[in-house]
Amino acid sequence: MEFEPFQYMRFAKRLEYADGIFMAGSGMNKPKPGVLDFKPADLSIESLCSNYGDPRNVAWLAEKYATTGEHVVMTAGSSEANFLVFASQLSAGDKVIIETPGYPQFFSLASLVGAEVLPLPRRFEDGFQPDVSELRKLLDDGVRMVVLTNLHNPSMARMPREIMVEIAEAAAKVGALVLVDEVYVDHLKPGDGDESAFSAGDNVVVTSSLTKVYGLSGLRFGWAVGPKSLASTMLDLIDVVDPELPTVTQNMAHYALENLARLRPIARRLHEQNWPVVKEWADAREDVEYFHPPGGITVWLRVKGVAETGNLATVARQDYGVLVVPGEYFQSPGWLRVGYKIEPTAVREGLARLGKAIDDFKSH
Ligand SMILES: Cc1ncc(COP(=O)(O)O)c(C=O)c1O
């Protein structure tokens, strides 16, 4: 089988074990001991008898999205949810519109199913909002799906509700589905524009998980919520790949979901503590321009005068011991994604090292 390998994931997995100050991650660290105290019953391999996931979790998600369980599919992380959406919705030769810069998994998935990608630019000048009139020009009868993230990875831009509704309406006119990966949206304060796109139209499917904001990547607990017919095809596919979802995960996730409101502010506090440190550094550098994220633990920035940030990131890692993500992985040479989920002193030190790496790189 030929498909575009997910190079960024390979890079990210390796980097996590590399030496240096780790500013490449986009997910929260695991909750500290004492924050989420699983009880022995939460670690049980016994399940409450649905092979498609714990019915309590389906019910929790159905309530969260103000819908019914028939719209909910539980998956191993949002990655599997995205995979199942692509595989259910697209066939070889179909067209799929994908935001760019965009999370590279989407491009690998499109190539896996043999779909043709039409990039939809999200530009710095527009605050990384998708341009709906540009989208309309791309939409024709061959387009089966539009793919977006909210918050936008890599910029963390928040997509306003009006734009989501307009996109859903425009896609509906040609019978296309809209996939919105919302794995970062809980970085916003509750009520501050964090409403799910699921309710923006009958043709919208959203995916998410407990990974990015909650630090529970190891649980591989994710979901998709979308149209009933799509959910049903996704379950057909689940029968092919998952005879059962991991029961321990379902039990632990049940406890985590019950405590989510308590966990959510941890990521917010980290953003509020560290963002001013990042901003101060970036403002002091005339050669750096950045998008001000409304939340999250990463910043997307452009280094003026550097066309190839891939090599810059290698210099930063090898010679200065700081790990950042080159924009090339997000179809954006010249950009870097810099994470700040570490302690403030480490953020300062990491950025100082990055600054030296930039100066060094530019002097050659
Ligand atoms: C937009 C997006 N979706 C999904 C994922 C993967 O999340 P999960 O652990 O839920 O599979 C990532 C990870 O970087 C991501 O950036």
The ligand as a Tripos MOL2 file, in Angstrom:
@<TRIPOS>MOLECULE
LIG
   16    16     1     0     0
SMALL
NO_CHARGES

@<TRIPOS>ATOM
      1 C1         -5.2140   18.1920   15.5890 C.3       1 LIG1
      2 C2         -4.8060   16.9340   16.2950 C.ar      1 LIG1
      3 N1         -5.6470   15.8940   16.3420 N.ar      1 LIG1
      4 C3         -5.3330   14.7630   16.9640 C.ar      1 LIG1
      5 C4         -4.1060   14.6080   17.5780 C.ar      1 LIG1
      6 C5         -3.8050   13.3230   18.2650 C.3       1 LIG1
      7 O1         -4.5880   13.2160   19.4040 O.3       1 LIG1
      8 P1         -5.0180   11.8520   20.1050 P.3       1 LIG1
      9 O2         -4.0050   11.5650   21.1440 O.co2     1 LIG1
     10 O3         -6.3470   12.1600   20.6450 O.co2     1 LIG1
     11 O4         -5.0550   10.7730   19.0780 O.co2     1 LIG1
     12 C6         -3.1910   15.6490   17.5430 C.ar      1 LIG1
     13 C7         -1.8490   15.4940   18.1380 C.2       1 LIG1
     14 O5         -0.9360   16.2610   17.9520 O.2       1 LIG1
     15 C8         -3.5560   16.8420   16.9030 C.ar      1 LIG1
     16 O6         -2.7210   17.8910   16.8750 O.3       1 LIG1
@<TRIPOS>BOND
     1     1     2 1
     2     2     3 ar
     3     2    15 ar
     4     3     4 ar
     5     4     5 ar
     6     5     6 1
     7     5    12 ar
     8     6     7 1
     9     7     8 1
    10     8     9 2
    11     8    10 1
    12     8    11 1
    13    12    13 1
    14    12    15 ar
    15    13    14 2
    16    15    16 1
@<TRIPOS>SUBSTRUCTURE
     1 LIG1         1 GROUP 0 **** ****
